[in-house]
Structures are given as C-alpha cells and as structure tokens.
Amino acid sequence: MATTSPPKPPSRGEGGDVFRELPASHVLGKRAEEAAVAALLNDGYVILGRNVRVSRLEIDIVARLGPVVVIVEVRTRGAGAWIKALDSLDWKKRARVRKAGEVLWRKRFKSDLTLERMRFDVVAVTFDDRDQPHVEHLKAAF
C-alpha cells in the first residue's frame, strides 16, 4: 500500500500571518484594479483610497479630481466570459456602490468645504492576447 504525505500547511509570514494563493479571479481583479489606478493617475486624479470599507460595503477606488470625489467601481471579466465587464454591473451592485458612497460622503467628506459633489464612475479593464490591459473609463456612469 502506497503512502501519501499529508498536504503542506499554508506558509506563515512575519507575525504568523497565513499566506494562501489567491484564486485566479482575485488575481485578475487585482490586476484590473492596478490598471484602473494607473489610468486614473495618468488622467490627473488623486487616489484617496482603495478597497475602502464602509460598514459591510466596499468601494474599489475613492479618488479626487479637483472639487469632485469620485467613487470608482472596477469591472473585469476573464477571456471566456459570456458577458462584457461593463454589462456585469447590475442594478443591485450599482445600488450597493451608491449606498456606500453616500455613507462615505456623510462620514468623511460632507464637512470638507473644498469639495462640491460626488460622482460615480465605472472603469472596465480587459486584457488582450498579449496580456496588456485596455481601460475604458465611464464618467458619471450611474
């Protein structure tokens, strides 16, 4: 009877943190977010936060362009996806992002006199055959 060795435990970093390999969809999402941040910075935006938690909700990117706070939802899809990245943003997700933005405005930005308003944008990122990102930025998307 052949014996098999038990699976290796996850590696531990400093402080005992457990490191696990991210699923492919998470890796794709992180790459898309990096591409979105790079495009926003290139267009003159200031990044105020990434993966910002607002109670149980999360905002992908919070940016600023002059007197406007911009809440950015980043969308991407893998090569074999049936729908495009922009088409994946349904009404429920838009409602959650809007709710998170409104709560963030009240808690953090309402009293900032240098700000005039908030806008909700969507950045769709696709990767070509050479694995290069292509970014599409829809301003005031919802």
Secondary structure as UniProt FT lines:
FT   STRAND          11..12
FT   HELIX           14..16
FT   STRAND          18..19
FT   HELIX           24..42
FT   TURN            43..44
FT   STRAND          46..54
FT   TURN            55..56
FT   STRAND          57..65
FT   TURN            66..67
FT   STRAND          68..76
FT   TURN            79..80
FT   HELIX           86..88
FT   HELIX           91..104
FT   HELIX           105..109
FT   TURN            110..111
FT   TURN            113..114
FT   STRAND          117..127
FT   TURN            129..130
FT   STRAND          133..138
FT   TURN            139..140
//
